[in-house]
Amino acid sequence: MIQARKKRVAVLISGRGSNMQALVEAARAPDYPAEIALVVSNRPEAPGLAWAKAQGLATLALNHKLYESREHFEGQLQSVLELSRIDLVALAGFLRLMTAPFVERWQGRMINIHPSLLPAFKGLHTHEQALAAGVRISGCTVHFVTPEMDGGPIIAQAAVPVLPDDTPETLADRVLAAEHKLYPTALARVARDQAAWTGDVVSVQLVENAGVNQEQALFSPWPPRAGY
């Protein structure tokens, strides 16, 4: 059986890149459908860049402060992605808004992870937003990137409970643990062409024999063992 070519992925980061590290670790598996071919940071001092370099990965510091405009920066980034023969781009804590022309050039091939259950709580300070709204369940979302911030079609989501004594920091830690599991799974679906973007939604192909859990639900707060 001929094994399909692994998709070449560039991961864009701005900080420690913990989601990038989760993708790298997942991609070590022989049957993972993608390889992390390049890690790029717009901040040369980003700890994640040093980690990736120590893993033997191709890395690039592309300091956005050295470019006169977003278009100039993105032009250089596009050249690097083309030279590296990149198939997919995964944003992992990349703190730069992309211009519409750049995003549209990578439509259907650029994904992002956001620490909320979109479309709720877009933008920054998501955990503060969740606590202020009094939600009992939060989570994270992997979506295709569009010119609208955090507005692209949803590929996959994971939910976590919000506890009564949560702070933005404790909630962030719980959501981040879910992110590290969700992002590699979602990237694999995209790399295998199992997530088709049609119109405003994504049709996800279920993995054969994976099953669908229709019984277990996430309650928050958790109900008592008996009664109500």
C-alpha positions in Angstrom: 0.0 0.0 0.0 1.4 3.4 -1.0 1.5 5.8 1.8 0.2 9.3 1.0 2.7 12.1 1.1 2.6 13.9 4.4 1.5 17.5 4.2 4.2 20.1 5.0 3.0 22.4 7.8 4.4 25.7 8.9 3.5 26.7 12.5 3.4 30.4 13.3 4.0 31.5 16.9 4.7 34.6 18.9 5.6 33.1 22.4 6.3 29.8 24.1 4.4 27.9 21.5 2.9 25.2 23.7 0.4 24.2 21.0 3.2 24.1 18.5 5.0 21.7 20.8 1.9 19.5 20.9 1.7 19.5 17.1 5.4 18.6 16.9 5.0 15.7 19.3 2.0 14.4 17.5 3.8 14.6 14.2 6.5 12.2 15.4 4.0 9.3 15.0 4.8 7.4 11.8 1.1 7.4 10.7 0.5 11.1 11.4 -0.5 12.7 8.0 1.6 15.9 8.4 5.1 17.0 9.2 6.2 20.2 10.9 8.4 21.5 8.2 8.9 25.1 9.5 8.4 27.1 12.7 8.2 30.9 12.2 8.0 33.6 14.9 7.5 37.3 14.5 9.3 37.7 17.8 13.0 36.6 17.7 13.1 36.1 21.5 10.1 33.7 21.5 10.9 30.7 23.7 9.0 28.4 21.4 11.5 29.3 18.6 14.4 28.1 20.7 12.6 24.9 21.6 11.8 24.1 18.0 15.4 24.8 17.0 16.6 22.4 19.8 14.4 19.7 18.3 16.2 20.0 15.0 13.3 21.8 13.2 13.7 24.4 10.6 13.0 27.8 12.2 12.9 31.4 11.2 12.6 34.6 13.2 10.8 37.2 11.1 10.7 40.3 13.2 7.6 42.3 12.2 9.1 45.5 13.6 11.7 45.6 10.9 9.1 45.9 8.1 7.4 49.1 7.1 4.0 47.6 6.7 1.9 44.5 7.2 2.0 43.9 3.5 5.8 44.1 3.4 6.0 41.6 6.3 3.5 39.3 4.8 5.2 39.4 1.4 8.4 38.1 3.0 6.5 35.5 5.0 4.8 34.3 1.8 8.2 34.0 0.0 9.4 31.8 2.9 6.4 29.6 2.9 6.7 29.1 -0.9 10.4 28.3 -0.7 9.7 25.8 2.1 7.0 24.1 -0.1 4.4 24.6 2.7 0.9 23.0 2.2 -0.8 24.1 5.4 -0.3 26.9 7.9 -1.2 26.4 11.6 -1.4 29.5 13.8 -0.4 28.7 17.4 -0.5 31.9 19.5 0.6 34.0 16.6 -0.2 37.5 17.8 -0.5 39.3 14.4 -3.7 40.1 12.4 -3.2 39.1 8.8 -4.4 41.3 5.9 -7.3 40.0 3.8 -5.2 39.3 0.7 -2.8 37.1 2.6 -5.6 35.2 4.4 -7.5 34.7 1.1 -4.3 33.3 -0.5 -4.3 30.6 2.1 -8.0 30.0 2.3 -8.8 26.5 3.3 -5.1 25.9 4.1 -4.6 28.0 7.2 -6.1 27.1 10.6 -6.0 28.6 14.1 -6.9 27.5 17.6 -8.9 29.9 19.9 -9.4 29.4 23.7 -13.2 29.5 23.7 -16.2 27.8 22.2 -16.6 30.0 19.2 -18.6 31.9 18.2 -18.7 32.9 21.9 -15.9 35.2 23.3 -13.9 36.2 20.3 -10.8 38.2 20.5 -8.6 38.7 23.6 -9.2 38.0 27.3 -11.5 35.1 26.5 -11.3 33.5 30.0 -12.2 36.8 31.6 -15.1 37.1 29.2 -16.3 33.6 30.0 -16.2 34.2 33.8 -17.9 37.6 33.4 -20.7 35.9 31.4 -21.2 33.3 34.0 -21.0 30.3 31.6 -20.6 26.9 33.2 -18.8 25.3 30.2 -16.0 26.7 28.2 -13.4 25.2 25.8 -11.5 25.7 22.7 -12.0 25.8 18.9 -10.0 25.0 15.8 -11.2 26.9 12.8 -10.2 27.9 9.3 -8.8 31.4 9.2 -10.8 34.1 7.4 -10.3 37.9 7.3 -12.8 38.2 10.2 -10.9 37.6 13.4 -11.9 34.3 15.0 -14.8 34.1 12.5 -13.8 31.2 10.3 -15.7 28.0 9.9 -15.3 25.6 12.8 -13.4 22.4 12.3 -13.4 20.9 15.9 -14.1 21.9 19.5 -13.4 20.6 23.0 -15.3 21.5 26.1 -14.2 21.8 29.7 -16.2 22.7 32.9 -16.0 26.1 34.5 -15.6 25.7 38.3 -17.2 28.0 40.9 -13.8 29.1 42.2 -12.1 29.5 38.8 -9.9 32.5 38.0 -8.9 33.4 34.5 -5.6 31.6 35.1 -7.0 28.3 36.4 -9.6 28.3 33.6 -6.9 29.0 31.0 -4.8 26.1 32.3 -7.8 23.7 31.9 -8.6 24.9 28.5 -5.0 24.8 27.4 -4.8 21.1 28.3 -7.7 20.5 26.0 -6.1 22.6 23.3 -3.0 20.3 23.3 -5.3 17.3 22.5 -7.6 19.0 20.1 -5.2 20.8 17.8 -3.2 17.7 16.7 -6.5 15.9 16.0 -7.9 18.8 14.0 -4.7 19.3 12.0 -4.7 15.6 11.1 -8.3 15.8 9.8 -7.4 18.8 7.6 -4.2 17.0 6.4 -6.2 13.9 5.4 -8.8 16.1 3.6 -11.4 14.9 6.1 -12.6 18.5 6.8 -14.3 20.0 3.8 -15.1 23.8 3.9 -18.4 24.3 2.0 -20.2 27.6 2.3 -20.0 28.8 5.9 -19.5 25.4 7.5 -17.1 22.5 7.6 -18.2 19.0 6.9 -16.0 16.6 9.0 -15.6 13.0 7.8 -15.9 10.6 10.7 -13.1 8.2 11.1 -14.1 4.6 10.4 -14.9 2.6 13.6 -14.3 5.7 15.8 -17.9 5.7 17.0 -19.9 8.7 18.2 -20.7 9.2 21.8 -24.4 10.1 22.0 -24.8 9.3 25.7 -22.2 10.9 27.9 -22.7 14.6 28.5 -20.5 17.2 30.2 -22.4 18.7 33.2 -21.2 21.8 35.0 -21.8 21.9 37.9 -21.8 18.1 38.1 -25.2 16.7 39.3 -25.4 14.7 42.5 -25.2 10.9 42.3 -28.8 10.6 43.0 -31.8 12.9 42.9 -31.7 16.5 41.6 
